Each structure stands twice: as structure tokens, then as C-alpha cells.
Amino acid sequence: MEQLNTNTLQSPDLLSKEQIEALLPELDNIISWAKQVLQYALEEALKGTKYKGYKVVAGRSVRTFTNTDQVVERLESEGYDENLLFERKFKTLTQIEALVGKKNFGTLLGDLVDKPEGKPTLVDESDKRPELSPNTSAAADFED
């Protein structure tokens, strides 16, 4: 079988504008394919297939309580105040908007809402969003 040589992949700064233009429409397909290869390799490895230089390990795990009511009960019986066990969480902007209604939202809270520009992203020219000019502050904010 032919060995895949990733060393022949050029650094992006060495690609011509034309090469980049040829690659851009294919990148989503390449990324999707690569994710499928990784998923397939994992599934096969879980069935016992060994891949040279790789092994299957347990991913990151997050501890959770099995019964929060019992946690509260036990801690309160040990003298911990219930108020120390809970925190008040503010609803999201969308939830607040639903609460007060779209019509009232702008009038009531419009001056307290900030909508920063989204991170610049490269998309197909058929996308309906307006094009950013290279000198816009949003584009400059994300330059290295």
C-alpha cells in the first residue's frame, strides 16, 4: 500500500493564490472525510484492530453527583447552609427577550444590549452577509 506522505503538503504561505482558490471549495469535504477516517479507525480499534503508533485510551471524564437531593440532605445534616450549595444564575438574553416580548425588549432593554461583530470567516461568495473590507476593525482584531 502506498504510504501517505504529509511532508509533501506545503505550508499555506507557500501556496499560490490560485492553489488556495482551488483548495477552498474542497476543504469542507477533506475535513469531513478526515473526521470519518478518524471515527472509522476508532471503531475498528475498539474491535481490536491495532494501528502502528496508536492506542485507544479513555477520554476526559467529568465527575457528577448521582443524587443532588441526597448531597444537599447530607451537607445540611453536617451544618452547611443550603444557601452555600446553590447559586443564582441569570437567564440568557434570548430567555429575557421571550419573557418581556420582542416588542418590549428593544424599548425596555435595547440600550443595554451589545452585539459585537462576529469573528471574520471565509465563506462562499453566495453567502448573503456583507463582505468585510481588509481594513475593517473586526478583520484587524483577528490578525496575528
Beta strands, then each sheet from edge to edge (+ up, - down):
end
